[in-house]
């Protein structure tokens, strides 16, 4: 007879002592045991062969007493703190009894049960299963051991006690893999679940122990798990897929999974009609899709369509499967080719449906992230416009910026930022209440994560490309929170806040709001101190807009006394701004290089200046005709500092290879820029920097013209 009282609160010790026919007894995890009393009864049980006291508070003296049992052969005591803490404890093995504990060599102990111990100890389970000549008594012991070991190892993995790293690495992982090959299906399932569980060290952040994961891989565990995942039993499929998913967080394991054909297996399981199987398979594809090298293989295996179909299949009542499917699609959508596949198989509609209707924050976050990634490919594909055209998409994302969960707000703002690069989307976001929502978000995120701050400012930057939106942002109170974000310690936030303030400063009313809200010192600080060249550049351009003279007429509206005080305060701000604009431009001016370029207009000399002045990321900025016209007008400004700044900006916008250089060159040609640039380059009273930069811009225009003629 086999009796198990596992994880019980109370057991009737005396009654149990009267079950004389019991052969195998387990009280693993049971509490409130009167150990001295039970041991006195249990040693008298005439047929007791195996006893499991794992995960209990059994003490060494009790085990010594139990060792005097005439019939007992195997005593299992895994994770018994009192035993492990007693350095002097030594179980009497001389009476033919085997103790299995975390501090013993379990494989060696099991091998000692067999007459032939010459074989490899780690293969003890497989050797036993393959024995041609069976021993009934030994079979009963090993079958029972498989059962109780799989149960205790799973419970230990779930509780994840400290100090077991050495056990898991030296024998725990190998034990679970051996048990996974058992003929007992429940043992297989528990072993697979144990493998899925013991590698996780932080469930909330999906962190795994790399050493444990690689221990599984080194013992051919991935191949075994994939074989089990092919089982017809859905319980085994689910647990094997879960183990593969968790282990695949490790990049080396993910590579092994892919090489062993795991992507096709997971894609097939994702089509399962069993929600738990599909959920774990989607989780595996989510983790595998983190690796750029696996995205194409997932698409080729039909994984993209399988994930989209999951969303429609489990659109209600399946938060876990929906989060994993959306998370995997978010990763895949970051790849240009895969993003097109997502759109083709209905992924835009599926993800927008989740963003609109699902109330679970994990699903909302991943759906918004997926939409953000779909919209991030610019001119490479039409997904940005497609997301904007999907019914309810923009309204849903605007609504998600008001979520109580920071991760949801961050991803929704990121999606709106990316979508705002499309002209039609930009206006539609504003019409959907995006200006008000994003200004409110910027106000609320002064103490939020840098990621949320960056995206909130970035979305306002994107919307403010439109002058109407820019004015609306200013009127809605968006200047103050952007100035606050400009004071962030994070360079990524510097860039988006500076970009938004640059766009806002184009409007004189906004420019004055920036002055009134204390924005000049913040922009000056960015211009001089930020570690980001782009943030410094855009802060300088914002200051240049503010003090190129266009704000003066706006300021002069009002009574004469108000005008005088405003004028005095502006003069101080102007001096501060121009001083730091000049210092910024001079950081890109090497005296020797400029002197050589002044003496010679040879291409080599100008190229040297261009390379030292180039801000690589500035090539991604796209200016409107009005903005380009303003910089051309600045070349005629009485301020030599603003002339130099304008020439420096036009240099960045027209450098060969810049993403929007051709667009800017066309705008400049249409605005008559060459004549103004030639005048600036030849002006006797212009600073050397303005002259040299103007020469380079002229050369850029000529090169683009030559290229255009060559294509024609």
C-alpha positions in Angstrom: 0.0 0.0 0.0 1.1 3.5 -0.9 -0.2 6.4 1.3 0.5 10.1 0.8 -0.4 13.0 3.2 1.2 15.8 1.2 1.1 19.4 2.4 -1.4 18.6 5.1 -2.0 20.7 8.2 -2.7 17.8 10.5 -2.3 14.0 10.4 -3.6 11.5 12.9 -0.2 10.0 13.8 -1.5 7.2 16.0 -4.1 6.0 13.3 -1.4 6.1 10.7 0.8 3.9 12.9 -1.8 1.2 12.8 -1.8 0.8 9.0 0.5 -2.2 9.1 0.2 -2.9 5.4 1.7 0.4 4.3 4.8 0.1 2.1 5.4 3.6 1.0 4.5 6.6 3.1 4.8 10.3 2.2 4.1 13.2 4.6 6.1 15.8 2.6 5.2 19.4 3.4 3.0 18.3 6.3 3.0 20.5 9.4 2.3 20.0 13.1 3.7 16.5 13.2 4.6 15.0 16.6 7.8 13.5 15.3 9.0 11.6 18.4 5.6 10.0 18.8 5.2 9.0 15.1 8.7 7.7 14.8 8.1 5.3 17.7 5.1 3.9 15.9 6.5 4.0 12.3 9.6 2.0 13.1 7.3 -0.9 14.1 5.5 -0.9 10.7 6.5 -4.3 9.3 6.2 -3.5 5.6 7.4 0.1 5.4 10.0 0.3 2.6 10.0 4.0 1.7 9.3 7.1 3.8 9.2 10.7 2.5 9.5 13.5 5.0 10.7 16.2 2.6 9.9 19.9 3.3 9.1 19.2 6.9 10.6 20.3 10.2 11.8 16.8 11.0 14.9 16.8 13.3 18.1 14.6 13.1 17.2 12.6 16.2 14.0 11.4 14.6 15.8 10.2 11.5 18.4 8.3 13.6 15.5 6.6 15.4 13.8 5.8 12.0 17.0 4.2 10.8 16.4 1.4 13.2 13.4 0.2 11.3 13.9 -3.3 10.1 12.0 -2.9 6.8 12.9 0.7 5.8 15.1 0.9 2.7 14.7 4.5 1.4 14.2 7.7 3.4 13.7 10.9 1.4 14.3 14.2 3.2 14.6 17.0 0.6 14.7 20.6 1.9 14.4 19.8 5.6 16.0 22.9 7.2 16.8 21.3 10.6 18.8 18.5 8.9 20.6 20.9 6.5 21.5 23.2 9.4 23.1 20.4 11.5 26.6 20.0 10.2 27.2 17.1 12.5 24.2 15.0 11.2 25.2 11.7 9.8 22.5 9.1 8.8 23.4 5.5 9.4 23.7 4.1 6.0 25.5 0.9 7.2 22.2 -0.8 7.8 21.4 -0.8 4.1 19.2 2.3 4.2 19.4 5.1 1.7 19.0 8.8 2.6 18.1 11.2 -0.2 18.6 14.8 0.8 19.8 18.1 -0.8 23.3 17.5 0.7 23.6 13.9 -0.6 24.5 12.7 -4.0 21.1 11.5 -5.1 22.1 9.9 -8.3 24.9 8.0 -6.6 22.5 6.9 -3.8 19.9 5.6 -6.4 22.6 3.7 -8.3 23.6 2.0 -5.0 20.1 0.2 -5.1 21.3 -1.8 -8.1 23.6 -4.7 -8.1 25.5 -3.4 -11.1 26.9 0.0 -10.2 29.5 0.1 -12.9 27.3 2.2 -15.2 27.1 5.9 -15.3 25.3 7.1 -12.1 23.6 10.0 -14.0 21.8 7.4 -16.2 20.3 5.5 -13.3 16.7 6.2 -14.2 17.1 5.4 -17.9 19.2 2.3 -17.2 16.4 1.1 -14.8 13.7 1.7 -17.3 15.7 -0.2 -20.0 16.4 -3.3 -17.8 15.5 -6.5 -19.5 15.4 -8.5 -16.3 12.9 -6.7 -14.0 13.0 -6.8 -10.2 9.5 -6.2 -8.9 10.6 -4.8 -5.5 13.1 -2.5 -7.1 10.5 -1.4 -9.7 8.1 -0.4 -6.9 10.8 1.6 -5.1 11.9 3.4 -8.3 8.3 4.1 -9.4 7.5 5.6 -6.0 10.8 7.6 -6.0 9.9 9.1 -9.4 6.6 10.2 -8.0 7.8 11.7 -4.7 10.9 13.3 -6.2 9.0 15.0 -9.0 6.5 16.4 -6.4 9.1 17.7 -3.9 11.3 19.2 -6.6 8.4 21.1 -8.1 7.3 22.4 -4.6 10.9 23.4 -3.8 11.2 25.2 -7.2 7.9 27.0 -6.5 9.0 28.3 -3.1 12.5 29.1 -4.5 14.3 29.0 -1.1 17.7 30.7 -0.9 21.0 28.9 -1.0 20.0 26.1 -3.4 22.0 27.2 -6.5 24.6 24.6 -6.0 22.0 21.8 -5.7 20.1 22.9 -8.8 23.3 23.2 -10.9 25.0 20.0 -9.6 22.0 17.7 -9.7 18.6 19.3 -9.5 18.3 20.2 -13.2 19.6 16.8 -14.2 17.1 15.1 -11.8 14.2 17.0 -13.4 15.3 16.1 -16.9 15.6 12.4 -15.9 12.1 12.5 -14.4 10.7 14.1 -17.5 11.5 10.8 -19.3 9.4 8.8 -16.9 6.6 6.5 -18.2 4.3 8.1 -15.6 2.6 11.0 -17.3 2.0 13.0 -14.1 5.7 12.7 -13.2 6.6 14.0 -16.7 4.2 16.9 -16.3 5.5 17.8 -12.8 9.1 17.6 -14.0 8.4 19.9 -17.0 6.6 22.4 -14.7 9.6 22.2 -12.3 11.9 23.1 -15.1 9.7 26.0 -16.1 9.7 27.2 -12.5 13.2 26.6 -11.0 14.9 28.9 -13.6 12.7 31.9 -12.7 14.2 34.2 -10.0 11.9 37.2 -10.5 8.5 36.3 -11.9 7.3 39.9 -12.1 10.2 41.1 -14.2 10.6 37.8 -16.1 14.2 37.4 -14.8 15.8 33.9 -15.0 18.9 32.4 -13.6 21.3 32.0 -16.6 23.3 29.3 -14.9 20.2 27.2 -14.2 19.0 27.7 -17.8 22.3 26.7 -19.3 22.4 23.6 -17.0 19.2 22.5 -18.6 20.6 23.1 -22.1 23.9 21.3 -21.4 22.0 18.2 -20.3 20.1 18.0 -23.7 17.1 19.4 -21.9 15.9 21.5 -24.8 15.6 18.5 -27.1 13.8 16.6 -24.4 11.3 19.5 -23.8 10.6 19.8 -27.5 9.9 16.1 -27.8 7.5 16.3 -24.9 5.9 19.4 -26.5 5.0 17.1 -29.5 3.0 14.9 -27.1 -0.7 14.3 -27.8 -1.5 15.1 -24.1 -2.4 18.8 -23.7 -1.2 19.0 -20.1 2.3 17.9 -21.2 2.2 20.3 -24.2 1.3 23.2 -22.0 4.0 22.5 -19.3 6.7 21.8 -21.9 5.9 25.0 -23.8 6.0 26.9 -20.5 9.4 25.6 -19.7 10.7 26.4 -23.2 9.2 29.9 -22.9 10.9 30.6 -19.6 14.2 29.1 -20.6 14.2 31.1 -23.8 14.7 34.4 -21.9 18.3 33.3 -22.0 19.8 34.1 -25.4 21.9 31.0 -25.6 18.9 28.8 -24.8 16.8 30.7 -27.3 19.4 29.9 -30.0 19.3 26.2 -29.1 15.5 26.2 -29.2 15.6 27.7 -32.7 18.3 25.3 -33.9 16.3 22.3 -32.6 13.2 23.3 -34.5 11.4 24.8 -31.6 10.0 27.8 -33.5 7.9 25.5 -35.7 6.8 23.5 -32.7 5.7 26.6 -30.8 3.9 28.1 -33.8 1.9 24.8 -34.1 1.1 24.8 -30.4 -0.1 28.4 -30.7 -2.9 27.1 -33.0 -4.1 24.7 -30.3 -7.8 24.9 -29.3 -6.7 24.5 -25.7 -6.2 28.0 -24.3 -3.5 27.0 -21.8 -1.4 25.4 -24.5 -1.8 28.3 -26.8 -1.0 30.7 -24.0 2.3 29.1 -23.2 3.3 28.7 -26.8 2.6 32.4 -27.4 4.8 33.1 -24.4 7.6 31.1 -26.0 7.2 33.0 -29.2 7.2 36.3 -27.2 10.5 35.5 -25.6 12.1 34.1 -28.8 11.0 37.2 -30.7 13.3 39.3 -28.5 16.2 38.1 -30.6 16.5 39.8 -34.0 17.8 36.6 -35.5 14.6 34.7 -34.7 11.9 37.1 -36.0 12.1 36.0 -39.6 12.0 32.3 -38.7 8.8 33.0 -36.6 7.2 34.7 -39.6 8.2 31.8 -41.9 6.7 29.3 -39.5 3.4 31.0 -39.7 3.8 32.4 -36.2 2.6 35.9 -37.0 -0.8 34.7 -38.3 -1.1 32.2 -35.5 -0.6 35.0 -32.9 -3.1 37.3 -34.7 -5.6 34.4 -34.8 -5.1 33.9 -31.1 -6.3 37.4 -30.4 -9.5 36.9 -32.3 -10.0 33.4 -30.8 -9.6 34.4 -27.2 -10.7 38.1 -27.4 -12.7 37.6 -24.2 -11.7 35.8 -21.1 -8.1 35.1 -22.0 -6.0 37.9 -20.6 -2.9 35.7 -20.3 -3.0 34.5 -23.9 -3.8 38.0 -25.2 -0.9 39.6 -23.3 1.6 37.1 -24.6 0.2 37.2 -28.2 0.3 41.0 -28.2 3.8 41.0 -26.6 5.1 38.7 -29.3 3.5 40.8 -32.1 5.0 43.9 -30.5 8.5 42.4 -30.8 7.9 41.2 -34.3 6.5 44.6 -35.4 9.8 46.2 -34.6 11.2 44.4 -37.7 10.3 46.1 -40.9 9.5 43.0 -42.9 7.6 41.3 -40.0 5.7 44.5 -39.4 4.3 44.3 -42.9 3.3 40.6 -42.3 1.5 41.7 -39.1 -0.5 44.2 -41.1 -1.3 41.8 -43.9 -2.8 39.1 -41.7 -5.1 41.5 -39.8 -2.8 42.4 -37.0 -3.6 46.1 -37.0 -7.3 45.4 -36.5 -6.6 42.8 -33.8 -4.3 45.1 -31.8 -6.6 48.1 -32.1 -9.5 45.9 -30.9 -7.4 45.0 -27.8 -6.5 48.7 -27.2 -10.2 49.7 -27.4 -11.9 46.9 -25.5 -9.5 45.0 -23.2 -9.4 46.2 -19.5 -6.4 44.2 -18.4 -3.4 46.6 -18.1 -0.9 43.9 -19.3 -2.8 43.5 -22.6 -3.3 47.2 -23.0 0.4 47.9 -22.6 1.5 45.2 -25.1 -1.2 46.2 -27.6 -0.1 49.9 -27.4 3.6 48.8 -27.7 2.8 46.7 -30.8 1.0 49.7 -32.4 3.9 51.9 -31.6 6.3 49.5 -33.3 4.1 49.1 -36.3 4.1 52.9 -36.7 7.8 53.2 -36.3 9.0 52.4 -39.8 8.5 55.8 -41.3 8.5 55.8 -45.1 9.6 52.1 -45.3 6.0 50.9 -45.3 2.5 52.2 -45.0 1.7 50.8 -41.5 1.8 54.2 -39.8 -1.0 55.5 -42.0 -2.8 52.1 -41.7 -2.9 52.3 -37.9 -4.2 55.8 -38.0 -7.0 54.9 -40.5 -8.2 51.9 -38.3 -11.5 52.9 -36.7 -11.0 54.0 -33.1 -7.3 53.5 -33.0 -6.2 57.0 -32.2 -9.1 57.6 -29.8 -8.2 54.4 -27.9 -4.5 55.4 -27.6 -5.4 58.9 -26.4 -7.7 57.3 -23.8 -4.9 54.9 -22.7 -2.6 57.9 -21.9 -5.0 58.4 -19.0 -4.5 54.9 -17.6 -3.6 54.5 -13.9 -0.8 52.2 -15.0 2.5 53.9 -16.0 3.5 51.2 -18.5 0.2 51.6 -20.4 0.6 55.4 -20.4 4.2 55.1 -21.6 3.4 52.8 -24.5 0.3 54.8 -25.6 2.3 58.0 -25.6 5.1 56.2 -27.6 2.5 55.0 -30.2 1.0 58.5 -30.5 4.6 59.9 -30.9 5.3 57.5 -33.8 1.9 58.0 -35.4 2.3 61.8 -35.3 5.0 61.6 -38.0 2.2 61.1 -40.5 0.5 64.4 -41.4 -3.0 63.1 -41.4 -2.5 61.2 -38.1 -1.1 64.3 -36.5 -4.3 66.3 -37.1 -6.5 63.3 -36.3 -4.8 62.8 -32.9 -5.4 66.5 -32.1 -9.1 66.1 -33.1 -9.4 63.0 -30.8 -8.3 65.1 -27.8 -4.7 64.3 -28.0 -3.4 67.7 -27.2 -5.3 68.0 -24.0 -4.4 64.4 -23.0 -0.7 64.7 -23.7 -0.4 68.0 -22.0 -2.1 66.5 -18.9 0.3 63.5 -19.2 3.3 65.8 -19.4 2.1 67.6 -16.3 1.7 64.4 -14.4 5.0 62.7 -15.2 7.5 65.0 -13.5 8.4 62.1 -11.1 7.7 59.3 -13.6 10.2 57.0 -15.3 12.5 58.5 -17.9 10.8 56.3 -20.5 7.4 57.9 -19.9 8.9 61.4 -19.7 10.6 60.9 -23.1 7.5 59.6 -24.8 5.2 62.3 -23.3 7.5 65.0 -24.5 8.1 63.1 -27.8 4.4 62.9 -28.6 4.0 66.7 -28.0 7.1 67.2 -30.2 5.4 65.2 -32.9 2.1 67.0 -32.7 3.7 70.4 -32.5 5.1 70.0 -36.0 1.7 71.4 -37.0 1.6 75.2 -36.2 -2.1 74.9 -35.3 -1.3 72.1 -32.8 1.7 74.0 -31.5 -0.5 77.0 -30.7 -3.1 74.6 -29.1 -0.4 73.1 -26.9 0.7 76.5 -25.7 -2.8 77.6 -24.9 -3.5 74.3 -23.1 -0.6 74.9 -20.8 2.0 72.6 -22.4 4.9 75.0 -22.1 5.5 74.6 -18.3 5.6 70.8 -18.2 8.0 70.7 -21.2 10.3 73.1 -19.4 10.2 70.9 -16.3 11.0 67.9 -18.5 13.9 69.8 -20.1 15.4 69.9 -16.6 15.5 66.1 -16.4 18.8 64.3 -15.8 18.1 61.9 -18.7 19.6 62.8 -22.1 16.7 61.1 -24.0 14.2 63.3 -22.2 16.5 66.4 -23.0 16.1 65.6 -26.7 12.3 65.2 -26.9 11.7 68.2 -24.5 14.1 70.4 -26.5 12.5 69.3 -29.8 9.0 70.1 -28.5 10.1 73.5 -27.2 11.9 74.3 -30.5 8.7 73.6 -32.4 6.6 75.7 -29.9 9.1 78.6 -30.1 8.3 79.1 -33.8 5.1 80.8 -32.7 5.8 84.2 -31.0 3.0 83.7 -28.4 4.6 80.4 -27.4 8.0 81.9 -27.4 6.9 84.5 -24.9 5.2 81.8 -22.8 8.5 80.0 -22.6 10.2 83.2 -21.4 7.4 83.8 -18.8 7.6 80.2 -17.5 11.3 80.4 -16.9 12.2 78.5 -20.0 15.3 80.5 -21.1 17.5 79.3 -18.2 16.3 75.7 -18.8 17.1 75.9 -22.5 20.4 77.7 -21.8 21.3 74.8 -19.5 20.5 72.3 -22.1 22.4 74.2 -24.8 25.5 74.3 -22.7 25.4 71.2 -20.4 23.5 68.4 -22.0 25.5 65.3 -23.0 23.3 65.0 -26.1 24.4 67.0 -29.1 20.9 66.9 -30.5 19.4 68.3 -27.3 22.0 71.1 -27.3 21.4 71.8 -31.0 17.6 72.0 -30.7 17.8 74.1 -27.5 20.0 76.5 -29.4 17.5 76.6 -32.3 14.6 77.2 -29.9 16.5 80.2 -28.3 17.3 81.5 -31.8 13.6 81.5 -32.7 12.8 83.3 -29.5 15.2 86.1 -30.0 15.3 86.6 -33.8 13.0 89.6 -33.4 9.6 88.0 -34.1 8.6 87.9 -30.5 9.1 91.7 -30.1 5.8 92.7 -31.8 3.9 90.2 -29.7 5.4 91.6 -26.5 4.7 95.2 -27.4 0.9 94.6 -27.3 -0.4 96.1 -24.0 0.0 99.3 -22.0 3.2 101.2 -22.3 4.2 100.5 -18.7 3.8 96.7 -19.3 5.7 97.0 -22.5 8.6 98.7 -20.8 8.9 96.0 -18.1 8.5 93.2 -20.6 11.2 94.8 -22.8 13.6 95.1 -19.9 13.1 91.4 -18.8 13.5 90.3 -22.5 16.7 92.2 -22.9 18.3 90.2 -20.1 17.0 86.9 -21.4 18.2 87.8 -24.9 21.7 88.5 -23.8 21.8 85.2 -21.9 20.4 83.3 -24.9 22.7 84.8 -27.5 25.8 84.2 -25.3 25.1 80.5 -25.0 24.0 80.1 -28.7 27.4 81.6 -29.6 29.2 79.3 -27.2 27.4 76.3 -28.7 28.3 77.1 -32.3 31.9 77.7 -31.3 32.2 74.2 -29.9 32.0 73.0 -33.5 34.6 75.5 -34.7 38.3 74.5 -34.8 40.4 77.7 -35.3 43.0 75.9 -37.5 40.5 74.2 -39.7 38.5 77.3 -40.1 41.5 79.4 -40.9 42.5 76.8 -43.7 38.9 76.9 -45.0 38.9 80.7 -45.1 42.1 80.8 -47.2 40.9 78.2 -49.6 37.6 77.0 -50.9 39.1 73.7 -51.8 36.7 70.8 -51.2 39.1 69.1 -48.8 39.2 72.1 -46.4 35.4 72.5 -46.4 34.9 68.7 -46.0 37.1 68.7 -42.9 34.9 71.5 -41.4 31.7 69.6 -42.3 32.8 66.4 -40.7 33.8 68.1 -37.4 30.6 70.1 -37.4 28.2 67.3 -38.3 25.6 66.2 -35.8 24.7 62.7 -37.2 21.2 62.5 -35.7 20.2 66.0 -37.1 19.9 64.3 -40.5 16.6 62.8 -39.2 15.0 66.3 -38.6 12.5 67.4 -41.2 11.7 71.2 -41.5 8.8 72.8 -43.2 9.1 75.6 -45.8 8.3 78.2 -43.2 11.1 76.9 -40.9 13.6 76.9 -43.7 12.5 80.4 -44.7 13.0 81.5 -41.1 16.6 80.3 -41.1 17.3 82.0 -44.4 15.9 85.2 -43.0 18.1 84.8 -40.0 21.1 85.0 -42.3 20.2 88.6 -42.7 19.6 89.3 -39.0 21.7 92.1 -37.5 23.0 89.7 -34.9 26.2 88.0 -36.1 25.5 85.2 -33.6 22.1 84.4 -35.1 23.7 84.5 -38.6 26.2 81.9 -37.6 23.5 79.8 -35.9 21.3 79.9 -39.0 24.2 78.9 -41.3 25.1 76.0 -38.9 21.5 74.8 -38.8 21.2 74.9 -42.6 24.5 73.0 -42.9 23.0 70.2 -40.7 19.8 70.0 -42.8 21.5 69.8 -46.2 24.5 67.5 -45.5 24.8 64.8 -48.2 23.2 61.5 -47.0 20.8 63.2 -44.6 17.4 61.6 -44.6 15.6 64.8 -45.6 18.4 66.6 -47.2 16.8 66.6 -50.7 13.6 67.9 -49.3 15.4 70.8 -47.5 17.5 71.6 -50.6 14.3 71.9 -52.7 12.7 74.2 -50.2 15.9 76.4 -50.1 16.1 76.6 -53.9 12.4 77.7 -54.0 13.1 80.3 -51.3 16.0 81.8 -53.2 18.5 80.7 -50.6 21.6 80.6 -52.8 21.6 84.4 -53.3 21.3 85.0 -49.5 24.0 82.4 -48.7 26.4 83.9 -51.2 25.9 87.3 -49.6 26.5 85.8 -46.1 29.6 84.0 -47.2 31.0 87.3 -48.7 29.9 89.7 -46.0 32.8 91.6 -44.6 31.2 92.1 -41.1 30.0 88.5 -40.7 31.7 86.2 -38.3 34.1 83.6 -39.7 31.8 80.7 -38.6 28.9 82.2 -40.5 31.0 82.6 -43.7 32.4 79.1 -43.6 29.1 77.4 -42.8 27.4 79.4 -45.6 30.0 78.3 -48.1 29.5 74.7 -47.1 25.7 75.0 -47.4 26.2 76.5 -50.9 28.4 73.5 -51.8 25.8 71.1 -50.5 23.1 72.7 -52.7 25.4 72.4 -55.7 26.2 68.8 -55.0 22.5 67.9 -54.7 21.8 69.8 -57.9 24.5 67.8 -59.7 23.1 64.5 -58.4 19.6 65.5 -59.5 20.8 66.3 -63.0 22.8 63.1 -63.2 19.7 61.1 -62.4 17.7 63.0 -65.0 
